[in-house]
Amino acid sequence: MRKPSCDIKLDKNKGTWTKQEDQKLIDYINKHGEVCWSTLPQAAGLLRHGKSCRLRWMNYLRPDLKRGNFAEDEENLIIKLHALLGNRWSLIAGRLPGRTDNEVKNFWNSHIRKKLIKKGIDPNNHGLNHKIPPLQNPIMSNSSKSFGLKDIISKNRTSKTHVDNYGEVISNAAKGKDDSYAQLLDLNLDLSL
């Protein structure tokens, strides 16, 4: 049976880490390696919880962490991996040496996602996302000549688009019928281990 982490009623430090606490954690891990995180704080002389020590080490103090802006090749790799894996940030970060899963997730949500939307690409499924503006949409407009969904579909069969049941235009590339979408992102999804 596992021992509860808060069995000793000592006041634990919360909030910002001091330089002395950081140095104690670094020195202990350099000497003993990454050991059981629940026992590390007491052994290292820290008044912190094990989870706090683990997160501090993993996200801030590890010597192999890469800081700064993401390079273009890292950005492209994140897009490719997200197309394959979805929001599995720890798996994606595992392919980017020195980057944390939280850092990759934040970069996706604050930068890449918006960039894909601007290009007309749905960031959730990586398909092209074109909509007919409401005033020009024959199904939704109150024009004297009424078009049915069949008329629109037959009109678009020869083009590179398709109209779904809701009147949204979807490109054939998003449906896998055209490789212009793959050329747009230049996706080479060969990720052999």
Summary of the structure (lengths in Angstrom):
residues: 193
radius of gyration: 25.7
end to end distance: 37.8
largest distance: 80.9
contacts: 436
relative contact order: 0.08
helix: 43%
strand: 4%
